[in-house]
């Protein structure tokens, strides 16, 4: 069009267009221009929820830049910019998972299940949606995030000379979406939303938030919390390669020539080697140490990286544990060992933290619990004399983690019931009642180990920041509605058990 205007003139181009088909109709413009009216909590609740968010979620999902975000909140940007207001409400809704303030719950509701810039908002809405009764909606919001990212394309900018704040923030949003997408694919078995070449996007600089305005230079000898996202992204690249090569259809394997007798064995060996190389590359402050310090961001980061690593190990070997092949025995051993490792790490978390578990623990713990209980069934049905006391303890950990998460994360209650139903297939000891109500988290334990909340200044909430049509306690639901785009293995594992294991539930988390 630019070349046409250069040669024919702008008037020729304008006469060729029928404005009826180019302009936004009045009825669409009315809806587009309509500004949402959100309800915001009191200033002290905003302060406490932001502290909880940046303490519990930000270290493992650093989609925001803390100093600039908090500055925008103190300046009252959410009162004038509805997109930032929606982002703030998304952050506060997620932080409410960790709060026992009565104001985060829906009035007159006797359970605790109600606690609860555009691309960042959709990403965080997707994260929040995982804890609702319709967790599948999170895939819709994640799809929006991915589509908008690809449309804008700023995250593809290569670093040349001086590091630019906005480009680094775009990369942070991209890699957060990338992790969310890949780990969801590992659990649900769906294709990834990103088809990423290794060098398509620069990895993040390993620089903490507070040094972004100091030339992006991390002090020498000080480990960075930013290292976590870099290494988790590398791990997720391996998971993407595993999905591309191991979980492809038979027709595609034939088309790509992946039909040699030893192809599967060589591919699994190659992926195992990549996993070992990754494990060796993890820096000291991100290595899981069950006997190390149990407070701070590095503990959460190392736990998440550790459990994700073993979940991906299970994903690589799971297709072969029911096949009569040379891979069956070692794959079964690796899956069982990884499952026990995940549950042991989760038990360390429960023992030391005594508070709400990380949501990132839920899927690895459920998968691990499923493997452990099916392994116990297999051993029992095969007549093997095996001491099951340790596996029973691991199973109890899986039940305890899902049970403790169900008070704020509704799909966790479904996963707990699935684990309980697995146990009921065979007379194994159970530690939980059949009809347990959602548990509550002790208010004192929720804040254990948290740094003191610093004084935070908030602008007064004017009438423009409130809506008479909305009731307190449902503003995040209103936000979700406003942005809803749709308005020798046969003896160990028999067919019944294997069908339960291979049919991973896709609508519960």
N, C-alpha and C positions, 0 to 999 in steps of 0.2 A: 504493500500500500504506500509506503514511503517513496519508493521509486516511481510509482504511478503518479503521485502528487507532484514529484519533482518535474516530470515531463508534461503532465496534462494540467497541472494547477490544482489547488485545493478545491476550487469551486466545482470542477468536474467530478471529483470524488464525492462531494457532498450531494450533488444532484443524482448520483447513481444509487444512493441509499434511500430506502423508504423508512423514515424515522419510526413508523409504527412498529417495525420489527427490530429496531435497535434500542429504543428507549424503554425504560422500566415502566410498566403500566402503573397507574395511580394506586390501584388496590395492592400491588406488590410493594410499591414504595412506602405505603402507609405502614405495612407490617415491618418492612426493613428499617424504617426510621424510628419505630417504636422502641423506646428505651426501657429496659427492664427495671423494676423497682425492687431491689433486694432489701431484706432485713439483715442488719449486722448486729452481732452481740455487743454487750457492753465492753468498754475499753479494757477492763481488767481481765475479762474472759478471753478477748483477742490476744492479750499479752501472754496469758498462761498457755493457750492453745498453740501459739507460735513457738513458745519455748519447747513444748512437747513435740511439735513437728520437727523442729531443727535438731532436737536431741535424739529422737527415735527413728525418723524416716529419712531425713536429709543425708546422713552418712552413707546409706546404701542406695538411695534414689536421689542423687543431687541434681535434680532438674532445675532448681532455682539458684540464684546467686544471693546468698543471705544478706550481705550488707545493703545492696541496692534494693532488695525486696522490702526489708524492714524500714529503710529510709522512705520508700514510697508509701508504706502504711502510715508512718508517723506524719507524713505530709498530707494525708487524707486523700490520696489519689483515688481510693475506692469509692469516695463520695461523688466524684465527678466523671470517672471513667468506668462505664459498666463492664468492660472487658476485664479490667483489673479487679473490679469488684467480684466478678464471677470467679476469677483466679483465687482471690483471697478466700471466698467461701469454700472453694474446693480444698484449699489447704486446711482451713479450720475444720471441715468435715472429716478429713483424714485424721487430723490431730485428735478429734473427739474419741477415736478408738482408745486413746490412752488417758482420757480424762474421766474423773468421777464427779466433776462439778454437776450438780443437779440440772443446770441450765442447758446441758448438751443433750438431754433426753426429752422425748416428747411428753408433754404433760398428760398425766393420768395413765401412762403406759407402765405396766408392772414388770416389764422385762427391760434389759439393757441393750436390746438389739437396735434401738433407734439412734444410738450415738453415731453420730455420723459427721495477661496477655494471651491470647486465644489458643495457640497450640499447647502451651503449658497447661491451660485450663482443661482442654480435652484430655490431655494425658492424665492429669490428676483425677478428672472425673472417671476415666477408665479404671484407674487404681481404686478409687472409692467404690465404683460399681461392683468390683470383685467381692465386696463384703455385703452386698444387698441380696434380696431374694431372687433377683434376676441378674446373676453374674455374667450371663452371656452378653449383656449390654456393653460390658467393658470392651469387647472386641469391636463394637461399632465406634466407640470413642477413639480407640487406638487406631482404627482404620482412618478416621478423620485426621488424627495427628500425623500419621504417615503421609496421607495425601497432601496435607498442607505443607509439610516439610519438603516433599518432593516438588511441589509447585513453586515454593520460594527458592529452594536450592542454596541458601546462604551457607549451609553446613558443608558444602563441597568446596568452599573457598580454601585454597592452600595458603599456608602461612608464608608471607614474603615480607621480610623486614620486621617492622614493629607489629607486635601482637595487638589485634583490635578486640576490644571488650565484646562488641556485639557478635563478632564471628565466633569467639570462644563460647559465648552463651548459646548460640545456635548449635554448636557441636555438642554441648552438654545436653541440650534437649534431644538431639538426634540419638546420642548414645544411650540416653535413658530410655527412649522409645525402643531402640534396638534391643536392649536387655529385656525389657518387658515383653516384647514380641517373641524373642527367641525362647525365653524360659516358659512362656505360655504354650509355645509350640511343643516343647519337650513334654509337657504334662498332658496336653490335649491331643497331640498327634496330628495337628493341622499344619498345612504348609506355612512357611514364614512369610511375613508381609514385606520384608526387605530382601532383595537379591543383591548382596553386597560384594563387590570386588575388594580384595585385600587392601588396595591402595586408594580406594575411592574417596575415603574420608580420613582426614588426619585424626589420630587419637588425641585425647585431651592432654593438655599440659598438666603435669603433676604438681599443681600449685594450689594451696588452700585459698579459700574465698578472701581472707583478709589481706592477701598479698596481690590481688588483682590490680589494685590501684598503686602498687609499688613496683611497677615494671614487670609484673608476672615472674618474680624471682622468689623461689622458695629458699628460706634460710638454710645454709649448708648444715647437714647433720640432723635436720628436723624432718622426720617422716611426714608425708603428705596424705591427708585423707582422700585426695584426688587420685591416688594410685589405685584405689579399689576399683573405680569405674573402668580404668584402663585395663586392668587385669581381668575383670569380669567380662569385658568386651572381647578380649582375646579368647577366653574360655568359650564364649557363646559363638565365636567364629568356628570353633571345632565342632560344636553341637550342630551348627548349620551344615557343615560338611558331612557330618554323620547322617543327618536327615536326608540330604541330597543323594547320598550314595547307598545307604542301607534301607531306607524306607520308600524307595521308588518302586513303581509297579514293575511286574515281570516284563510287560511289553516295552517299557522304557529301557530296562536293562538290556533286552535283546537289541533294541535300536542303537544303544550306546556301545554295544559290544562287551557288556559286562557279564559274560556267560562262561568264562573259563572255569574249570573244575575247582581251582584254588583261588578264584577271585575273591570270594567272601572272606576266606582265611587271611589273605594278604591285605584286604581292605581293613579288617578289624585290627590286624597287627599294626598297620600304619596309623590308625586312629589311636590305638593304645600308646604307640610311641609318641604321638603328638601330645597326648594327655600327660605322659610322664615328663616330657620336656617342659610343658606348662607348669607342672607341679614344682619342678626344679627351679623355675624362674620366679616364683612367688617371693616377694621381699619379706624380710624377717617380721616386720610389723603386721603383715597380713597372713602369716602362717598360723594355723589353728594350734593353740596351746591350751589344753584343758586345765593345766595347772598354772597358767599365767594370769595376769590382771584381768579382772572380770568387769571392769567399768570402762566407760568411754566408747568413742566411735570405733576404735580399732577392734574391740571385742565383737561388736555387732558385724563389722565388715568381714572379719576373719571367719566368723560362724557362717555367714551367708555364702561366702566364697567356698568354704569347706563343704557345706551341704550341697551346693549347686554342682560342685565338681563331682561328687559321688552320685548325684542324680543323673548327670550326663554319662557317667560310667555305666550306670544301669541301663540308660537308653541305648547305648552302643551295643550292649550284650544281650538285652532282653529278647530280641528276635530269635536267638539261637538256643535258649534254654529248653525249648520243647522239641527241638529237631534231633533226629538221630544222625548226628554228625560229629566230627572231631572237635567242633566248637562247643558242643553241648555241656560237657562236664566243666571245663574251665569257665565258661560263661555263667553257669549256675553258681559256681563258687564266687566269682567276682560280684555278681548281683547280690548274693546273700551277704558277702563281706561288706559291700558298700552300704547295704541297708542297715546293717548293724552299726556301722560307723556313723551314719546319719543319726540314728536313734541314740547312740552314746553321746554325741555332741549335743543333741536336744536335751538329754538328761542333765548334762553339765549346765546348760542354760537355765533349766528349771531350778536346779539346786542352788545356783549362785544368784540369780536375778530375783526370783520370787515376785515376778510381776508379769504383765501381759506379754506373751511371746511375740516375736516378730512375725508379721504376716508372711514373710519370705520363707518361714519354716514350714508352713502348712502343707504345700504340695510335696516337698521332699519327704516329710514325715509320713504323710499318707501312703505314698508309694512304698517307702521303706517298711511301714507297718504291714502293708499287703504282702510284700515278699516274705517277711519273717513269718507271718501266720500261715501262709501257704507252704513254706518250707517245713514248718512244724507238722502240718497235716501230711505232707509227703513222707516225711520220716516215719510218722506214726503208721501210715497205711502200708509202707514198705516193710514194717516190722523191725526197723532199725532201733538199736538200743542207744539212744542219744540223750544226754543231759539237757533238758529243755529249760532249766531254771533261768539261764541268762536270756534266752529268747523270750521267755515269759516276762522278764523284767523289761526288755526292749519293747514288747507289745504294750505293756502298761504305760511306758513313756509315750508311745504313739497315741494311746487313748487319752492320756493326761494333757498332751499338747493340744490336740483337737478339741478336747472338752474345755480347756481354759480359753481357747480362742473363740469358741462359739458364743460367748457372752457379747462380743462386739462384731463378729464376722460370721454372718448367718450361714454361708455354705460350710463352715467348719462343723456345724452341727450335723449336716448331712453326711459329711465324711466320717464323723464319729459314729453315726448310725451304721454306715456301710462297714466300718471295721468291726463293730459289734455284731453285725449280721454274719460277717465272715467267721468270727469266733463261734457263733451259734451252730455252724455247720458240723462241728465236732466238739465233743465235751472237753473244752479247754477252760482252765480257770479264768474267771472274769472278775474285775475289781470294781465294775461300775454297774449301777442299777439299769434296768431296761428302760425306765421312763424318767430319765433325768431332765430337769428343767434347765434352761440356760443359766450358767453360773454367773456370779458377779465377781468383780475384781475388787479386792480390798483397796480402799482409797489410799491408805498409808503405803501399801506396797507399790502402787502405781507410780508414786513419785520417788521411790527409793533410788538413791544414788544420783539424783538429778542435781545439776548446779542450781544455785539460787537464781531466781528470776530477777533480772536487772530492771530498774525502773524504766518504763516505756511510756512515752507520751503519745496520746491519741487525740485527734481533733474531736470536737463535739459532734454528735450525730444530729444533723439538721433534719427537718421534716422531709427533705428530698431524699434522705437515705433510708426512709421507712415507707412502707406501703400499708394503707389501711385494709387492703384486701388479703393480706397474708398474716398468718398467726405465727407467733414465735415458736421456733422449733421445727419449722418445715421449710426454711429458706433453701437448704441444700436440695430438698425434694423439688422445690420450685425451679431451682437451677437445672436439675436433671431434666425436668419436663420442658423447660424453655429451650434446652439445647438438644433435645431428643430428635435425631434426624428422621425418625420413622413415625413421630407422633406414633543212656540207660534210664532214661528219664521217664519212661512210661510208669514205672513203679513209684516214682517220686511225685509226678504230676499227671494225674489222669485227665481225661477230656473235660470233666466238669470243672476242676480247679483251673485248668489252663484257660478255658473259655472265660472264666471270671477275671483272670489276670490280664489276658490279652485285650479284653473289651474295656479299655479305660473309659471311665465316665467323662463325658464332655460338657456337661451342663451344671456342674456343681461348684466350680471354683474358677 
